Amino acid sequence: MSLLQILWFILIAILWAGFFFLEGFDFGVGMQFFGLAKDDHDREALYQSIGPNWDANEVWLITAGGAMFAAFPYWYASLFSGFYLMLLVVLLALIYRGSAFEFREHMPTIQGTRLWERLIVLSSFIAPFFLGMIFTAMASGMPIDAHGDLTAGFFDYVTPFTLVGGIAVTLMSYIHGLNFTRLKIEGKITTRATAQLKLLYPVLLAGEVLFAILLFFYTDFIQTKPLLTVILLAILVVMTLLGWYSTYHNGKTFPFLLSGFGLVVVVVLLFTGLFPRLMVAHNPAHSLLIATSSSTPYTLRVMTYVVATALPLTLGYQIWSFYVFRKRIVSHKVIE
């Protein structure tokens, strides 16, 4: 296993972590269109809060998938063929979600607007749920043969661990979105967001305990990397407790950062547990390994040069974009 192979494994983890941090609050805000918003003023404020950035945030998903294809083609082939239907559902959810954001602005009737807003809510639930299931299934083990082909049945994809993983990612995204709403919007909607957070943080803590228990039974993370796994799980719980405490003391920026980095910690936990594998097979001899599933050294080297140039520019643009649209949004109902 070369340094470049390890570097690209880490870079892909960073891309997925960036996606869940940024798109996580987008998903959460999308879920709030009917779970938190009470009228058109609230829904318009929610839309405006993510309107300038939601499509740029999804670029991280495209980049992560492209990096997997270029750096680890065998990983990409096994994952995208074996999880084809689940990934198709995620793709359709993202397509309809993006379309719904645009079409809701051009509907001549209230009924038409409501239809697209309901689609925003539904797709914002579906995408993180299925992504959470895919990642936990990838870590817990799948029926992969000696050629890297994944042929699984329904109960290989749907297990207590993958269901909890899907629910956990969805709930964490919703909480991240609530924290973003409190940070970005002024009005009564933020009071409702705070009330929901006070109820949901204990639920998340209970879910994290359940996730840790299932992690022990469905993966080998505790057996192969006990110290790192326990430390990361402890960090996740501490960050949730701090976010809950800060919410009670009217913190805004700190809880938002904590909920975002909580999603990052989950990604780090899964990638740390996978290393030096890319996908876990029921037969350990058939697991996809970093050392044997990567592109050629030349390809990895060229990609590294490209990323060293493009990534700082992309990060710079996104930071500048958030800075330009940094002003808080006031729900119109507050000033009527």
C-alpha positions as CSV (number, residue, x, y, z in Angstrom):
1,M,0.0,0.0,0.0
2,S,1.6,3.2,-1.2
3,L,1.5,6.7,0.3
4,L,-0.6,7.9,-2.7
5,Q,-3.2,5.2,-2.2
6,I,-3.6,6.2,1.5
7,L,-3.7,9.9,0.6
8,W,-6.6,9.3,-1.8
9,F,-8.5,7.2,0.7
10,I,-8.2,10.1,3.1
11,L,-9.1,12.7,0.4
12,I,-12.3,10.8,-0.5
13,A,-13.2,10.6,3.2
14,I,-12.6,14.4,3.4
15,L,-14.9,14.9,0.4
16,W,-17.7,12.9,1.9
17,A,-17.2,14.7,5.3
18,G,-17.5,18.0,3.5
19,F,-20.6,16.9,1.7
20,F,-22.4,15.8,4.9
21,F,-21.4,18.9,6.7
22,L,-22.6,21.3,4.0
23,E,-25.5,19.3,2.4
24,G,-26.5,18.1,5.9
25,F,-28.0,21.4,6.9
26,D,-29.5,21.7,3.4
27,F,-31.3,18.4,3.9
28,G,-32.3,19.6,7.4
29,V,-33.7,22.9,6.2
30,G,-35.6,21.1,3.4
31,M,-37.3,18.8,6.0
32,Q,-38.5,21.9,7.9
33,F,-40.8,23.2,5.1
34,F,-43.7,21.5,6.9
35,G,-42.2,20.1,10.1
36,L,-41.2,23.6,11.4
37,A,-42.6,26.3,9.1
38,K,-46.1,27.5,9.8
39,D,-46.8,29.8,6.9
40,D,-45.6,31.1,3.6
41,H,-43.3,33.6,5.3
42,D,-41.5,30.9,7.2
43,R,-41.1,28.7,4.1
44,E,-39.8,31.6,2.0
45,A,-37.3,32.4,4.7
46,L,-36.1,28.8,4.8
47,Y,-35.7,28.8,1.0
48,Q,-33.8,32.1,1.0
49,S,-31.5,30.8,3.8
50,I,-30.1,28.0,1.5
51,G,-31.0,29.3,-1.9
52,P,-27.6,30.7,-2.8
53,N,-25.6,27.6,-1.7
54,W,-27.6,24.4,-1.8
55,D,-26.6,23.5,-5.4
56,A,-22.9,24.3,-4.8
57,N,-23.0,22.1,-1.7
58,E,-24.1,19.1,-3.8
59,V,-20.9,19.5,-5.9
60,W,-19.1,17.7,-3.0
61,L,-21.2,14.6,-3.7
62,I,-20.3,14.7,-7.4
63,T,-16.6,15.2,-6.6
64,A,-16.6,12.4,-4.0
65,G,-18.2,10.0,-6.5
66,G,-15.8,11.1,-9.3
67,A,-12.8,10.7,-7.0
68,M,-13.9,7.2,-6.1
69,F,-14.2,6.3,-9.8
70,A,-10.8,7.7,-10.7
71,A,-8.8,6.6,-7.7
72,F,-10.4,3.3,-6.8
73,P,-12.3,2.0,-9.9
74,Y,-12.9,-1.4,-8.4
75,W,-14.5,0.1,-5.3
76,Y,-16.6,2.3,-7.5
77,A,-17.7,-0.6,-9.7
78,S,-18.7,-2.8,-6.7
79,L,-20.4,-0.1,-4.8
80,F,-22.4,1.5,-7.6
81,S,-23.5,-1.8,-9.1
82,G,-24.2,-3.6,-5.9
83,F,-26.1,-0.6,-4.4
84,Y,-27.6,0.4,-7.8
85,L,-31.3,0.7,-6.7
86,M,-30.5,2.5,-3.5
87,L,-28.2,5.0,-5.2
88,L,-30.8,5.5,-7.9
89,V,-33.3,6.4,-5.2
90,V,-30.8,8.9,-3.8
91,L,-30.2,10.3,-7.3
92,L,-33.9,10.7,-8.0
93,A,-34.4,12.4,-4.6
94,L,-31.6,14.9,-5.4
95,I,-33.0,15.6,-8.9
96,Y,-36.6,16.1,-7.8
97,R,-35.4,18.2,-4.8
98,G,-33.4,20.5,-7.0
99,S,-36.3,20.8,-9.4
100,A,-38.7,21.5,-6.6
101,F,-36.7,24.4,-5.3
102,E,-36.9,26.0,-8.7
103,F,-40.5,25.2,-9.7
104,R,-42.0,26.3,-6.4
105,E,-41.0,29.8,-7.4
106,H,-43.0,29.7,-10.6
107,M,-46.3,28.1,-9.7
108,P,-49.4,30.2,-10.5
109,T,-51.5,28.5,-7.8
110,I,-51.0,27.8,-4.1
111,Q,-51.8,24.1,-4.7
112,G,-48.9,23.9,-7.1
113,T,-46.5,25.6,-4.7
114,R,-47.5,23.2,-1.9
115,L,-47.0,20.2,-4.2
116,W,-43.4,21.2,-4.8
117,E,-42.8,22.1,-1.2
118,R,-44.0,18.6,-0.1
119,L,-41.6,17.1,-2.6
120,I,-38.8,19.1,-1.1
121,V,-39.6,17.7,2.3
122,L,-39.9,14.1,1.1
123,S,-36.7,14.2,-1.0
124,S,-34.8,15.9,1.9
125,F,-35.7,12.9,4.1
126,I,-35.1,10.2,1.5
127,A,-31.5,11.2,0.4
128,P,-29.8,11.2,3.8
129,F,-31.7,8.1,5.0
130,F,-30.5,6.0,2.0
131,L,-27.0,7.4,2.1
132,G,-26.8,6.4,5.8
133,M,-28.0,2.9,5.0
134,I,-25.4,2.6,2.2
135,F,-22.5,3.6,4.3
136,T,-23.4,1.4,7.2
137,A,-24.0,-1.6,4.9
138,M,-20.7,-1.0,3.3
139,A,-19.0,-1.2,6.7
140,S,-20.9,-4.1,8.1
141,G,-20.2,-6.5,5.3
142,M,-21.8,-7.6,2.0
143,P,-21.7,-10.8,-0.1
144,I,-18.8,-10.0,-2.4
145,D,-17.2,-12.8,-4.5
146,A,-13.6,-13.2,-5.4
147,H,-14.1,-11.0,-8.6
148,G,-15.4,-8.1,-6.5
149,D,-19.0,-8.7,-7.7
150,L,-21.7,-7.8,-5.1
151,T,-24.8,-9.9,-5.3
152,A,-27.0,-9.2,-2.3
153,G,-30.6,-9.8,-1.2
154,F,-33.0,-7.6,0.6
155,F,-31.9,-8.5,4.1
156,D,-28.3,-7.8,3.2
157,Y,-29.2,-4.2,2.6
158,V,-31.9,-3.9,5.3
159,T,-30.6,-4.8,8.8
160,P,-31.2,-3.2,12.2
161,F,-27.7,-1.6,11.8
162,T,-28.4,-0.1,8.4
163,L,-31.8,1.1,9.4
164,V,-30.4,2.8,12.5
165,G,-27.6,4.2,10.4
166,G,-30.1,5.7,8.0
167,I,-32.3,7.1,10.7
168,A,-29.3,8.5,12.5
169,V,-27.9,10.4,9.5
170,T,-31.4,11.8,8.8
171,L,-31.9,12.9,12.4
172,M,-28.4,14.4,12.6
173,S,-29.1,16.3,9.3
174,Y,-32.4,17.6,10.7
175,I,-30.8,18.8,13.9
176,H,-28.0,20.4,11.8
177,G,-30.7,22.1,9.7
178,L,-32.4,23.4,12.9
179,N,-29.1,24.8,14.1
180,F,-28.6,26.5,10.7
181,T,-32.1,28.0,10.9
182,R,-31.4,29.5,14.3
183,L,-28.1,30.8,13.0
184,K,-29.4,32.3,9.7
185,I,-33.1,33.4,10.3
186,E,-34.6,35.9,12.7
187,G,-38.2,35.4,13.7
188,K,-40.6,33.1,15.6
189,I,-39.4,30.1,13.5
190,T,-36.2,30.2,15.5
191,T,-38.1,29.8,18.7
192,R,-39.8,26.7,17.4
193,A,-36.4,25.4,16.2
194,T,-35.0,25.8,19.7
195,A,-38.0,24.0,21.2
196,Q,-37.5,21.1,18.7
197,L,-33.8,20.9,19.4
198,K,-34.4,20.5,23.1
199,L,-36.6,17.5,22.4
200,L,-34.5,15.9,19.7
201,Y,-31.0,16.1,21.4
202,P,-32.0,13.4,24.0
203,V,-33.4,11.2,21.1
204,L,-30.1,11.6,19.3
205,L,-28.1,10.6,22.3
206,A,-30.2,7.5,22.7
207,G,-29.7,6.7,19.0
208,E,-26.0,7.1,19.4
209,V,-25.9,4.6,22.2
210,L,-27.9,2.2,20.1
211,F,-25.7,2.8,17.1
212,A,-22.6,2.0,19.2
213,I,-24.1,-1.2,20.4
214,L,-25.0,-2.3,16.9
215,L,-21.6,-1.3,15.7
216,F,-20.1,-3.8,18.0
217,F,-22.3,-6.7,16.7
218,Y,-22.4,-5.8,13.0
219,T,-18.8,-4.7,12.4
220,D,-15.3,-5.6,13.5
221,F,-14.4,-2.0,14.3
222,I,-14.1,-2.7,18.1
223,Q,-12.0,-5.8,17.5
224,T,-9.6,-4.3,14.9
225,K,-9.4,-0.7,16.1
226,P,-10.8,-0.6,19.7
227,L,-9.1,2.6,20.9
228,L,-9.9,4.8,17.8
229,T,-13.4,3.5,17.6
230,V,-14.2,4.2,21.3
231,I,-12.5,7.6,21.1
232,L,-14.6,8.7,18.1
233,L,-17.8,7.4,19.6
234,A,-17.0,9.3,22.8
235,I,-16.3,12.5,20.8
236,L,-19.6,12.1,19.1
237,V,-21.5,11.8,22.3
238,V,-19.6,14.7,23.9
239,M,-20.3,16.9,20.9
240,T,-24.0,16.1,21.2
241,L,-24.1,16.9,24.9
242,L,-22.3,20.2,24.3
243,G,-24.7,21.1,21.5
244,W,-27.7,20.3,23.7
245,Y,-26.2,22.4,26.6
246,S,-25.4,25.3,24.3
247,T,-28.9,25.3,22.9
248,Y,-30.3,25.8,26.4
249,H,-28.0,28.8,26.8
250,N,-29.1,30.3,23.5
251,G,-25.9,29.5,21.6
252,K,-26.2,29.6,17.8
253,T,-22.8,29.3,16.1
254,F,-21.4,26.8,18.5
255,P,-24.3,24.3,18.2
256,F,-24.3,24.6,14.4
257,L,-20.6,23.8,14.2
258,L,-21.0,20.9,16.7
259,S,-23.9,19.3,14.7
260,G,-21.9,19.7,11.5
261,F,-18.8,18.1,12.9
262,G,-20.9,15.4,14.4
263,L,-21.7,14.3,10.9
264,V,-18.0,14.6,10.1
265,V,-17.1,12.3,13.0
266,V,-19.5,9.7,11.7
267,V,-17.7,9.7,8.4
268,V,-14.3,9.5,10.0
269,L,-15.5,6.6,12.2
270,L,-16.7,4.6,9.2
271,F,-13.6,5.3,7.1
272,T,-11.3,4.6,10.0
273,G,-13.0,1.3,10.7
274,L,-12.8,0.3,7.0
275,F,-9.1,1.0,6.7
276,P,-7.2,-0.7,5.0
277,R,-10.3,-2.0,3.3
278,L,-12.7,-0.2,1.0
279,M,-15.6,-2.5,1.3
280,V,-16.1,-5.4,3.8
281,A,-17.1,-8.8,2.5
282,H,-18.7,-11.6,4.4
283,N,-15.7,-13.6,3.4
284,P,-12.7,-11.6,4.7
285,A,-10.6,-12.8,1.8
286,H,-12.9,-11.1,-0.7
287,S,-12.9,-7.6,1.0
288,L,-11.9,-4.8,-1.4
289,L,-8.5,-3.5,-0.2
290,I,-6.9,-0.1,-0.8
291,A,-3.7,-1.8,-1.9
292,T,-5.3,-3.8,-4.7
293,S,-8.3,-1.7,-5.8
294,S,-6.6,1.6,-6.8
295,S,-5.7,3.1,-10.2
296,T,-2.1,3.1,-11.3
297,P,0.5,5.3,-9.5
298,Y,0.7,7.6,-12.5
299,T,-3.0,8.2,-12.4
300,L,-3.0,8.9,-8.7
301,R,0.0,11.3,-9.1
302,V,-1.7,13.3,-11.9
303,M,-4.9,13.4,-9.9
304,T,-3.0,14.7,-6.9
305,Y,-1.6,17.6,-9.0
306,V,-5.1,18.5,-10.2
307,V,-6.6,18.4,-6.7
308,A,-3.8,20.5,-5.3
309,T,-4.8,23.2,-7.7
310,A,-8.6,22.8,-7.9
311,L,-9.4,22.2,-4.2
312,P,-8.1,25.5,-2.8
313,L,-10.0,27.3,-5.5
314,T,-13.2,25.5,-4.8
315,L,-12.9,26.0,-1.1
316,G,-12.1,29.7,-1.6
317,Y,-15.1,30.2,-3.8
318,Q,-17.5,28.5,-1.3
319,I,-16.1,30.5,1.6
320,W,-16.5,33.7,-0.4
321,S,-20.0,32.7,-1.4
322,F,-21.0,32.2,2.3
323,Y,-19.4,35.5,3.2
324,V,-21.3,37.4,0.5
325,F,-24.6,35.9,1.7
326,R,-23.8,36.1,5.4
327,K,-26.6,38.4,6.4
328,R,-29.4,36.9,8.5
329,I,-32.8,36.6,6.9
330,V,-35.8,38.1,8.7
331,S,-39.1,36.2,8.3
332,H,-41.6,38.8,6.8
333,K,-44.2,38.0,9.4
334,V,-42.0,39.5,12.1
335,I,-42.1,43.0,10.5
336,E,-45.7,43.0,9.3
